[in-house]
């Protein structure tokens, strides 16, 4: 019993160390700052489909390849700040919506992938979403897009913002229950 | 707040019904020149230039109103907030809808009132992105066989009322600066008076007069900037010293801030033909965060009297200098002639004065001499803790220090809230009771100022706001206000905020709607509920009444929840974020369970 217990402790210690190391490594990466903007060639907004309906043989759904951006806490924290600074909050509040639609729910008028959100910010949308093309640096658009996904819990909790600088309105993004996206077009 | 039985909502608080109700009020009247004898039509949202929203029709009265039933309905096919008043002239009803601002003419001479014509202005869709508080429209105006209305994308359009043919359209603003138009025009002496919206976008406010025949701009008065732009000249004779000085529209702002300083005009205009002055209010300064605009911020948050021919200002009274709470000064101005004296004065000591009565966003009923701009009284009609009265000698309002917004701090429990004790939704006045029927709110807020960045065409606010019910928990109230006694005669507490207009009739019935969809008739003298009807969607429109081609009296109202108060339903907002809809979501987290979207006209009559 006692020897087994010693073993247990040993294993537990080793496991704990491994977990701590992994967490440390992860938390190092989660803070990593990529000072270089993604090259423009990485995405052309015209490659982003607004509709999942594709005539003919179905191909892989577009988007999703830029998700690594939102695995980084620095990007999401920047995105959160920029979301206020560029007046996104003026129209979408802190996710509940206002002039524009809510961003913390499971409904995505123009697609839920980070590429869709990026394209929406850059292109604008006909019912009132302004086009921010050439108004916001590309890297910052990606950071805002990543943050927008964090509002409904779609980004990894290890990277999502854990607190807000402003008045407490709702749980921080890290604590938001994941809202499974429904790419609906009502 | 939730799960209250419906029948407990309409609790009637009989506050001060005295024996004198019937006899004391005959002395309060609307000037005959501004409120002429009733012809049974309803050609402007306020009914007349005095803005009484009172009809002399009395077929429907407090004795028989309980028999009111639906005569016909009409779907607008739209799901945004329907704030407009239907208009009626000579057997036709006219409705202007929220964006995309359809105009429908309904033929009242035929059974079921079929569509006579429909006009589609096709405003640009992007305009929806710069409309602060839903894509509403507050109505049209009829004059000389023409119908005038505004589109969300800043066009004023004149139609031939008989055919719906477009006579002219004039483009007046730019959505890329955040401008929209939502107000109902007023036609005075061949001029169509219109103003812009966009106080949450750093626009520069104005009122513009268009020639009713041609659509050409006759004059434009800006509400910030140099006197030459504001149309302040030799005619200008304000009552208070604080309104005097050169180019105050520049001097009371940080450098160049006036260029994006707000002061729009999206509410109501009244007109007194005897003194030839129009009266209207200017909206909030921008941004909401007051620390970014030290100074009085003229000419925002006040009331202008102007000559309609030239636009020249006669007087101005700034109700809220250096506004702290988004308290637009655009509410209705009811023109009355009434005895004015100190409280307790014998009636014989009172003089009859030409006044305008303004139930203000900040929670006071202002009685102002409309010839001079002197404030005669300012009494609270709702719970207030952010100000402590108005100094009638100087015209100054006393702000309470502890409730002033400070950047980086959450200032809690400010009453009334940003949309005020009362927003745009207009009151009615009955000369039979001498009472003003004020549909209003009881909502407070927490406010955190933040630095606002000006980016043209995007919101310029700089505040996080969350709202909640005020003391007592009822979020709405209909108050019958006695302007002579300067007190409430009675009031009805409503669970949800009141966002509909009121209508008073010679049948001693007052009509109003709730955001849950109840359309109610109450006794004008006692407030006792006489009748109610549940509409398909919450009511935020303005009820009217008219005499139909068959000689019967009808009552009409648009249902269709929305506007700032109903944005959580109209825009499918997520109320888990109480700051949604600029904080209104916090006050109405239950609204989505209580009503649904959908624009529908209801017209009622006795069998």
Interface residues (C-beta under 8 A of the other chain):
Chain A: X84 X85 X86 X87 X90 X91 X93 X94 X95 X96 X97 X98 X99 X100 X101 X102 X104 X105 X107 X124 X126 X127 X128 X129 X130 X135 X166 X167 X169 X170
Chain B: X125 X126 X127 X128 X129 X130 X131 X132 X200 X410 X446 X448 X450 X452 X453 X455 X457 X458 X459 X460 X461 X464 X466 X567 X571 X572 X573 X574 X575 X576 X577 X578 X579 X580 X581 X582 X585
